[in-house]
Amino acid sequence: MTYASFWNPAITETFISAISQSTPLLDVHCQSRDDDLGVRTLKLRDKFDFSFHWNFLGTTHFYCNFTWGANTTTFDVYYKHESPCKYTCVIATDLYCTWLIEDYAIYLARTHNPSPQDFVFANTWV
């Protein structure tokens, strides 16, 4: 851990499509109040990621909309201590949140290179 990382750690959000191959593609649209990252279209096993640093006031807020055919859901991917992707210890180090989007649910692993057992249920399709 570097000194700079301790005071302003990086948060990296990675999204992996595990949507069935013979179905519509997955659209992921992430944004904050200040940054719109645009719509990314992912086919099976495609990845999309972005990194950021929290602001001094701790109000950094990123949310994403996921659209797959007629299915859609929107939720916070990073917001203070209220989203699934959050720090779980007092000492802040770089944070990695990997989202696996499947046909029936969305899963999260709080690690950079997760194994299948690292993923936990995070959200459903609406």
N, C-alpha and C positions, 0 to 999 in steps of 0.2 A: 504494500500500500504506500503510495506516495503522499507527501504532505499536502499537495494540491487536492488529491483525491479525498483526503479526510475532510477538508473544508468544503468541498463542492464535488461530491461524487457524481459520476455519470450514471444515468439510468438508461438502459437499452431495452427496448421493446422489440421482440421478434415474433412474427406471425407466420405460421406454417399451414399450408392448405393440405388437409387430408380428406378433402371432399371426393366422393366417388368420381371416377374418371369419365363415365358416360352421362354426366349430369351437367347443368350449367356451371360456368366458372364462378369463382368466389370474388366479390368486390369488397375491398377493405378501404374505408375512408376514415383517416384519423386527423384530428385537429385539436387545437387549443384555442384560447381566446385570441392569441397573437399569431398562430401559425396554422395554416391549412396545408396538410401534406398531400392533398389530392387523393383521387381514387386510384387504387392499385388493383389490378385484376390478376388473380392467381389461379393457375391450374394445379393439378395434383402435384404435391411436393415442392411447389414454388414457395419462396420465402420473401418476406418484406420486413425490413427493420429500420428503426430510427433510434437515435440517442439524443439525450438532452441533459441539462443540469437543472436542479430545482432553483427557484428564485429565492432571494434572501428572506422574503416574508413567508415562504412555505406555502404559497398559493398556486403553485404549478398544477395545472389540470389538463390532462389529455384524455379525450374520449374517442371511441371509434364506433363506426357503423359498419356492420357486416351484412352483406346482401348475397344470398345464394338462391337464385330462382325466385320463388314466391316467399321465401323465408328471409326475415330481417330481424336484427337486434342491434341495439345501441347501448353501450355501457362505458363507465369510466375505466380506463386501463391504468391511469395513475392520477391520484388525487389525495394528497395528505395521507392520512391513515385510514381512509374510508374505502379504498379500492383494493382488489385482491393483490395487486402488485404494490407492495409496500415494504418498508424496512421492518424487520422483526427483531432488531437488536439496537442497542444504544449507540454503538460506534458505527457510523455510516461509512460503508465501503461501496464500491461500484455495485450497482444492482442490475441483475439480468432477469427479465421476465419473458419467458417463451410461451407463446399461445399456440395451441394445436386446435385447429378448427376442423371438426368432423361433421358427418351427416346429421348426427343427433344431438351433439353438444359441443361446447368449447371448453378446453382444459388449459390449465396453467401450470408451469413449472418455474420455480424461482432459481434458475441456474442457467449458465451459459450453454452448456452442452448436455441437455437432459437425456436421461434414459427413459424408456417407456414408463417405468414405475415411479418416476419423479412427478408425473402429471397428476393433478387433482382437478376434479370438476369445478368449473368456474361459472358457467352460464349455459342457458338453453336457447334454442331458437324460439322466437315468438310466432 
